[in-house]
Amino acid sequence: MPLPPAANPYADLYIYYLSGRFRPGRDFQPQHYLGCWEEGDFSFLFFTRPNLALVEKTAASLPDVTLIDHYQMTYAQWQGGDIVPCRIGRFTVTPPWFDAARAPDDDTIVLDPGVVFGTGTHPTTQDCLEALELAFAAGSVETTLDLGTGTGLLALAAARLGCPKVLAVDLTLLAAKTAERNVRLNQLGGQVLVTQGDAEKFIDFTSDLVVSNIHYDVMKNLLDTTGFLKKKRFILSGLMRSEAARVESTLAGLPVKLLKRWNRDGIWSTFYGETGQRGNG
């Protein structure tokens, strides 16, 4: 049984849904503000206390930004369930507000997801963690590239498995900031570097292993690069059935060897393999 939490700082969330890109400047740092998530031409602001008046005032001062709606929900409702310590393979993934986080070891990953999705409970994340263990058991992994890092969980796992250099990339600033916080919580700043950016601009970075738990629309472009083929090993995930079929078809035409495929509930797929250009990694 998990120990009772000390104090979850996200008990209640106040979410403001806006059209347009909410970019008020660096001085916008009100109390209880968690950050902004951009989705296309829409923005979602997150607070732990209600702040409608401030959001309305700030939105009115920005061009092409309009408040559409606002919501209040519990943190468990937002994340789809209570965030508690869980065991995934060799790892215990725990929020920082549980006792398990007080003395972390090599098998513990302290993860504060904030409002970013990626707590370790999704099937694709769990399969990626299993694939990581296989990759590290197969031989030395000196460098890892984690594209679409989210909360940073897979990058942290690679570091815990012994990778001395991990580059974690996410397009969304809020996700990158969340991953950075988790790197600090785990005291892995000497091994993991987090940056915000487009995955396609980082695929050419030299690395032994690339991990990509990302949208198919991005992944299909990654597979069409020489940078992908220069990795020794790869883990591809976040794929639903029809997307996985297209990825498998693409891989069949490349000089790669598929070592294992996971399929969860006939919906989610993950691929682990190695390239035929291992000497160029």
C-alpha positions as CSV (number, residue, x, y, z in Angstrom):
1,M,0.0,0.0,0.0
2,P,1.4,3.5,-0.8
3,L,2.2,5.8,2.0
4,P,-0.2,8.7,2.4
5,P,0.9,11.8,0.5
6,A,2.4,14.7,2.4
7,A,1.0,17.6,0.5
8,N,0.1,17.5,-3.2
9,P,0.6,21.1,-4.4
10,Y,-1.9,20.6,-7.2
11,A,-5.0,19.6,-5.3
12,D,-7.2,21.9,-7.4
13,L,-6.5,23.3,-10.8
14,Y,-8.0,26.4,-12.4
15,I,-7.7,26.3,-16.2
16,Y,-8.3,29.2,-18.6
17,Y,-8.9,28.4,-22.2
18,L,-7.9,31.1,-24.7
19,S,-7.8,31.5,-28.4
20,G,-4.5,32.8,-29.7
21,R,-1.0,32.4,-28.3
22,F,-0.7,33.7,-24.8
23,R,2.8,35.4,-24.6
24,P,2.7,38.3,-22.1
25,G,6.4,38.5,-21.5
26,R,8.9,37.3,-18.8
27,D,7.5,39.6,-16.1
28,F,4.2,37.6,-16.1
29,Q,4.8,35.5,-13.0
30,P,1.7,35.8,-10.7
31,Q,1.3,33.8,-7.6
32,H,-0.1,30.2,-8.0
33,Y,0.6,30.2,-11.8
34,L,1.8,26.9,-13.2
35,G,2.3,27.8,-16.8
36,C,0.8,27.9,-20.3
37,W,0.3,25.0,-22.6
38,E,-0.1,25.9,-26.3
39,E,-2.0,23.7,-28.6
40,G,-2.1,25.1,-32.2
41,D,-3.6,28.5,-32.0
42,F,-5.0,28.0,-28.5
43,S,-3.6,28.4,-25.1
44,F,-4.4,26.9,-21.7
45,L,-3.3,28.7,-18.5
46,F,-3.0,26.7,-15.3
47,F,-3.3,28.1,-11.8
48,T,-3.7,26.5,-8.3
49,R,-6.0,29.3,-7.2
50,P,-8.7,31.2,-9.2
51,N,-7.4,34.3,-11.0
52,L,-10.1,35.1,-13.6
53,A,-9.7,38.9,-13.3
54,L,-5.9,38.8,-14.0
55,V,-6.3,36.5,-16.9
56,E,-9.1,38.7,-18.4
57,K,-7.0,41.8,-18.0
58,T,-3.8,40.3,-19.4
59,A,-5.6,38.7,-22.4
60,A,-7.2,42.0,-23.2
61,S,-3.8,43.6,-23.4
62,L,-2.5,41.1,-25.9
63,P,-3.2,41.1,-29.7
64,D,-5.4,38.3,-31.0
65,V,-5.9,36.7,-27.6
66,T,-9.4,36.0,-26.3
67,L,-10.6,34.2,-23.2
68,I,-13.0,31.5,-24.4
69,D,-13.8,29.6,-21.1
70,H,-12.5,28.6,-17.7
71,Y,-12.7,25.4,-15.7
72,Q,-12.0,24.1,-12.2
73,M,-11.1,20.5,-11.6
74,T,-9.1,18.4,-9.2
75,Y,-5.6,17.3,-10.1
76,A,-6.7,13.7,-10.2
77,Q,-9.4,14.6,-12.7
78,W,-6.9,16.4,-14.9
79,Q,-4.4,13.5,-14.8
80,G,-7.0,10.8,-15.1
81,G,-6.4,9.4,-11.7
82,D,-4.5,9.8,-8.4
83,I,-0.8,10.2,-8.9
84,V,0.9,7.7,-6.5
85,P,4.1,5.7,-6.5
86,C,4.1,2.9,-9.0
87,R,6.5,0.1,-9.9
88,I,7.4,-0.2,-13.6
89,G,10.0,-2.9,-14.3
90,R,13.0,-2.1,-12.1
91,F,11.9,1.4,-11.4
92,T,9.7,3.0,-8.7
93,V,8.3,6.2,-10.1
94,T,7.1,8.5,-7.3
95,P,5.8,12.0,-7.0
96,P,8.0,14.2,-4.7
97,W,5.2,14.5,-2.1
98,F,5.4,10.8,-1.1
99,D,7.9,9.4,1.4
100,A,9.4,7.2,-1.3
101,A,11.0,10.3,-2.8
102,R,12.9,11.3,0.3
103,A,15.8,8.9,-0.2
104,P,15.8,8.0,-3.9
105,D,18.2,5.3,-5.2
106,D,19.2,4.1,-8.7
107,D,15.8,2.3,-9.0
108,T,13.8,5.4,-8.0
109,I,12.7,8.2,-10.3
110,V,11.1,11.2,-8.6
111,L,8.6,12.7,-11.0
112,D,6.6,15.9,-10.5
113,P,4.4,15.9,-13.7
114,G,2.8,19.3,-12.9
115,V,0.1,19.6,-15.5
116,V,2.1,17.8,-18.2
117,F,1.0,14.3,-19.1
118,G,3.5,11.5,-18.6
119,T,3.4,9.9,-15.1
120,G,4.5,6.4,-16.1
121,T,1.0,4.9,-16.2
122,H,0.4,5.1,-19.9
123,P,1.1,1.8,-21.8
124,T,3.5,3.3,-24.2
125,T,5.6,4.8,-21.4
126,Q,5.7,1.5,-19.6
127,D,6.8,-0.3,-22.8
128,C,9.4,2.3,-23.5
129,L,10.9,1.7,-20.1
130,E,11.0,-2.0,-20.8
131,A,12.7,-1.3,-24.1
132,L,15.2,1.0,-22.4
133,E,16.2,-1.9,-20.1
134,L,16.7,-4.1,-23.1
135,A,18.8,-1.5,-24.9
136,F,21.1,-1.0,-22.0
137,A,21.4,-4.7,-21.4
138,A,22.5,-5.2,-25.0
139,G,25.6,-3.1,-24.6
140,S,27.0,0.2,-23.7
141,V,24.9,3.3,-24.4
142,E,27.0,6.4,-24.0
143,T,24.5,8.9,-25.5
144,T,20.7,9.0,-25.6
145,L,18.4,11.4,-27.5
146,D,14.9,11.6,-26.1
147,L,12.6,13.3,-28.5
148,G,9.2,14.5,-27.1
149,T,10.4,14.1,-23.6
150,G,7.3,15.4,-21.8
151,T,7.9,15.2,-18.1
152,G,11.4,13.8,-18.8
153,L,10.7,10.3,-17.4
154,L,12.4,8.3,-20.2
155,A,15.4,10.6,-20.2
156,L,15.7,10.2,-16.4
157,A,15.4,6.4,-16.8
158,A,18.2,6.4,-19.3
159,A,20.4,8.3,-16.9
160,R,19.5,5.9,-14.1
161,L,20.4,3.0,-16.3
162,G,23.9,4.4,-16.6
163,C,23.9,6.7,-19.7
164,P,26.3,9.5,-19.0
165,K,24.9,11.9,-21.6
166,V,21.2,12.3,-22.3
167,L,19.6,15.1,-24.4
168,A,15.9,15.5,-23.8
169,V,13.9,17.6,-26.3
170,D,10.3,18.9,-26.3
171,L,8.6,21.4,-28.5
172,T,6.4,22.7,-25.7
173,L,8.1,25.1,-23.3
174,L,5.9,24.0,-20.3
175,A,7.0,20.4,-20.9
176,A,10.7,21.4,-21.1
177,K,10.4,23.4,-17.9
178,T,8.7,20.4,-16.2
179,A,11.4,18.0,-17.4
180,E,14.1,20.4,-16.1
181,R,12.5,20.5,-12.7
182,N,12.5,16.7,-12.6
183,V,16.1,16.5,-13.6
184,R,16.9,18.8,-10.6
185,L,14.7,16.6,-8.3
186,N,16.7,13.6,-9.2
187,Q,20.0,15.4,-9.1
188,L,20.9,14.3,-12.6
189,G,21.9,17.6,-14.1
190,G,25.3,16.2,-14.8
191,Q,23.9,13.6,-17.1
192,V,20.6,15.1,-18.5
193,L,20.3,18.3,-20.5
194,V,16.8,19.5,-21.4
195,T,16.0,21.8,-24.3
196,Q,13.0,23.2,-26.0
197,G,12.9,22.6,-29.7
198,D,11.6,20.8,-32.8
199,A,12.5,17.1,-32.8
200,E,13.3,17.2,-36.5
201,K,16.1,19.7,-35.8
202,F,17.7,17.4,-33.3
203,I,17.5,14.0,-35.0
204,D,20.9,14.5,-36.6
205,F,22.6,14.9,-33.2
206,T,25.0,12.0,-32.7
207,S,23.7,9.4,-30.2
208,D,23.8,5.7,-29.6
209,L,20.1,5.5,-28.8
210,V,17.1,7.6,-29.9
211,V,13.9,7.4,-28.0
212,S,10.8,8.9,-29.7
213,N,7.4,8.6,-27.9
214,I,5.8,11.2,-30.1
215,H,3.0,12.0,-32.5
216,Y,3.1,10.0,-35.7
217,D,3.1,13.2,-37.9
218,V,6.5,14.0,-36.4
219,M,7.8,10.5,-36.3
220,K,7.3,9.8,-40.0
221,N,9.6,12.7,-40.8
222,L,12.2,11.5,-38.3
223,L,12.3,8.1,-40.1
224,D,13.1,9.9,-43.4
225,T,16.4,11.2,-42.2
226,T,20.0,10.0,-42.4
227,G,20.3,11.1,-38.7
228,F,17.8,8.3,-37.7
229,L,19.9,5.6,-39.5
230,K,23.1,6.8,-37.8
231,K,21.7,5.8,-34.4
232,K,22.8,2.4,-33.1
233,R,19.4,1.6,-31.5
234,F,15.9,3.1,-31.6
235,I,12.7,3.0,-29.5
236,L,9.6,4.3,-31.3
237,S,6.3,4.6,-29.5
238,G,3.1,6.6,-29.0
239,L,1.6,4.9,-32.0
240,M,-2.0,3.7,-32.5
241,R,-2.8,0.7,-34.7
242,S,-3.0,2.3,-38.1
243,E,0.0,4.5,-37.4
244,A,2.1,1.5,-36.2
245,A,1.3,-0.4,-39.4
246,R,2.7,2.5,-41.4
247,V,5.8,2.8,-39.2
248,E,6.4,-1.0,-39.5
249,S,6.1,-0.7,-43.3
250,T,8.6,2.2,-43.4
251,L,11.0,0.3,-41.2
252,A,10.8,-2.7,-43.5
253,G,12.3,-0.6,-46.3
254,L,15.2,0.7,-44.2
255,P,18.5,-1.0,-43.2
256,V,17.2,-1.7,-39.7
257,K,16.5,-4.8,-37.6
258,L,13.3,-4.9,-35.5
259,L,14.1,-6.7,-32.3
260,K,10.8,-6.4,-30.4
261,R,7.3,-5.0,-30.9
262,W,4.9,-4.3,-28.0
263,N,1.1,-4.2,-28.7
264,R,-1.2,-3.1,-25.8
265,D,-4.9,-3.9,-26.0
266,G,-4.7,-3.9,-29.8
267,I,-4.3,-0.1,-29.7
268,W,-0.8,1.1,-28.7
269,S,2.4,0.0,-30.2
270,T,6.1,0.4,-29.4
271,F,9.1,-0.7,-31.5
272,Y,12.7,-1.5,-30.4
273,G,15.4,-2.2,-32.9
274,E,18.9,-1.4,-34.3
275,T,20.1,0.1,-37.5
276,G,22.3,-1.5,-40.1
277,Q,24.8,1.4,-39.9
278,R,26.0,0.8,-36.3
279,G,29.5,1.9,-37.1
280,N,28.4,5.4,-37.9
281,G,26.7,6.1,-34.5
